[in-house]
Amino acid sequence: MLEEYVSRIEEACGAERDFIVILKYAKREDAMKKILEKCKIERTLSGVLVKGRYKDAEVSVFRTGKLIIKGLKERKEAEQILEELLA
């Protein structure tokens, strides 16, 4: 599932382990729709950014097709959450 929607996953710098996910351009609308349906939406900023929660992770979805997932311990956990969100 990840290969279909995700272009790449990068680890952000800093004390916490945050992950930046870049969605494939051709599939970004479909992927964002699936992700937002499964997240509990906390706030929306001018249609550019939607912040939500999935399990214990904070998920920020940008209109450009970039995601930031915060509150995870390792990359495998990020991949597992993405698999669930995109299923």
Secondary structure, 3 states (H helix, E strand, C coil): CHHHHEEEEEECCCCCEEEEEEECHHHHHHHHHHHHHHCEEEEEECCCEEEEEECCEEEEEECCCEEEEEEECCHHHHHHHHHHHHC
